[in-house]
């Protein structure tokens, strides 16, 4: 039962705190929204589908209608996560969650005895979704850099470097878990780093999308350029 009037008011007119912590969190939110790995994952998966030029052009025309609802829905989910966390945890004095176990334990008094199980199932589900995508995105970046074959359709024998990076990425994650690296803090700082790297990649993408030699008649319109450069400016200022 959040105070919806207060939520609405502070969503439109947020209280800005001129502190490093405030801007670190803000940059982390930008980093996890316009996240660099998605630039690689999204484009490489389009290539992986091996469509004809005609099919790609038809899909390009309807790309906004396909992707926009997903982006909007993901931001609505993000907003409700923030509202729920503020209402359930922060307003009850729980401010230092440094592990998944601590988060589950904090939820139990408010969400009942099954909160821990529900949280664990959600976390496992998120992990099964995220780990392959993140590991593959890292492998795509390395493969593009060194000119290796980089298709998930390839057999391991044909793309050894690509699959080696996927394996190494997962193993590093496992080692970090055994070394008891704080996962919440690692996630937080990784998203700040993503927020810092984002503008560089966005600039390259916007410039590429405005090159007629590459895009032909499908170059960016004024709407894409306006909000693209606006994102660059905001993320750069945040950094």
BELHU-V391992 format. One record per backbone hydrogen bond with DSSP energy under -0.5 kcal/mol. NH is the residue of the N-H (numbers start at 1). CO is the residue of the C=O. If there is no record, write none. Layout:
nh:NH co:CO
nh:NH co:CO
This chain:
nh:4 co:2
nh:7 co:3
nh:8 co:4
nh:9 co:5
nh:10 co:6
nh:11 co:7
nh:12 co:8
nh:13 co:9
nh:16 co:14
nh:18 co:16
nh:19 co:17
nh:23 co:19
nh:24 co:20
nh:25 co:21
nh:26 co:22
nh:27 co:23
nh:28 co:24
nh:29 co:25
nh:30 co:26
nh:31 co:27
nh:32 co:28
nh:33 co:29
nh:34 co:30
nh:35 co:33
nh:38 co:35
nh:39 co:35
nh:39 co:36
nh:40 co:36
nh:41 co:37
nh:42 co:38
nh:43 co:39
nh:44 co:40
nh:45 co:41
nh:46 co:42
nh:47 co:43
nh:48 co:44
nh:49 co:45
nh:50 co:47
nh:56 co:52
nh:57 co:53
nh:58 co:54
nh:59 co:55
nh:60 co:56
nh:61 co:57
nh:62 co:58
nh:62 co:59
nh:63 co:60
nh:66 co:62
nh:67 co:63
nh:68 co:64
nh:71 co:67
nh:72 co:68
nh:73 co:69
nh:74 co:70
nh:75 co:71
nh:76 co:72
nh:77 co:73
nh:78 co:74
nh:79 co:75
nh:80 co:76
nh:81 co:77
nh:82 co:78
nh:83 co:79
nh:84 co:80
nh:85 co:81
nh:86 co:82
nh:87 co:83
nh:88 co:84
nh:89 co:85
nh:90 co:85
nh:91 co:86
nh:92 co:89
nh:93 co:90
nh:94 co:89
nh:95 co:93
nh:97 co:95
nh:98 co:96
nh:103 co:99
nh:104 co:100
nh:105 co:101
nh:106 co:102
nh:107 co:103
nh:108 co:104
nh:109 co:105
nh:110 co:107
nh:111 co:107
nh:112 co:108
nh:115 co:112
nh:118 co:114
nh:119 co:115
nh:120 co:116
nh:121 co:117
nh:122 co:118
nh:123 co:119
nh:124 co:120
nh:125 co:121
nh:126 co:122
nh:127 co:123
nh:128 co:124
nh:129 co:125
nh:130 co:126
nh:131 co:127
nh:133 co:129
nh:134 co:130
nh:135 co:131
nh:136 co:132
nh:137 co:133
nh:138 co:134
nh:139 co:135
nh:140 co:136
nh:141 co:137
nh:142 co:138
nh:143 co:139
nh:144 co:140
nh:145 co:141
nh:146 co:142
nh:147 co:143
nh:148 co:143
nh:154 co:151
nh:158 co:155
nh:159 co:155
nh:159 co:156
nh:163 co:159
nh:164 co:160
nh:165 co:161
nh:166 co:162
nh:167 co:163
nh:168 co:164
nh:169 co:165
nh:170 co:166
nh:171 co:167
nh:172 co:168
nh:173 co:169
nh:174 co:170
nh:175 co:171
nh:176 co:172
nh:177 co:173
nh:178 co:174
nh:179 co:175
nh:180 co:177
nh:181 co:176
nh:183 co:181
nh:184 co:98
nh:186 co:182
nh:187 co:183
nh:188 co:184
nh:189 co:185
nh:190 co:186
nh:191 co:187
nh:192 co:188
nh:193 co:189
nh:194 co:190
nh:195 co:191
nh:196 co:192
nh:197 co:193
nh:198 co:194
nh:199 co:195
nh:200 co:197
nh:201 co:197
nh:202 co:198
nh:203 co:199
nh:204 co:200
nh:205 co:201
nh:206 co:202
nh:207 co:203
nh:208 co:204
nh:209 co:205
nh:210 co:206
nh:210 co:207
nh:211 co:208
nh:212 co:210
nh:214 co:211
nh:215 co:211
nh:216 co:212
nh:218 co:215
nh:219 co:216
nh:220 co:209
nh:225 co:221
nh:226 co:222
nh:227 co:223
nh:228 co:224
nh:229 co:225
nh:230 co:226
nh:231 co:227
nh:232 co:228
nh:233 co:229
nh:234 co:230
nh:235 co:231
nh:236 co:232
nh:237 co:233
nh:238 co:234
nh:239 co:235
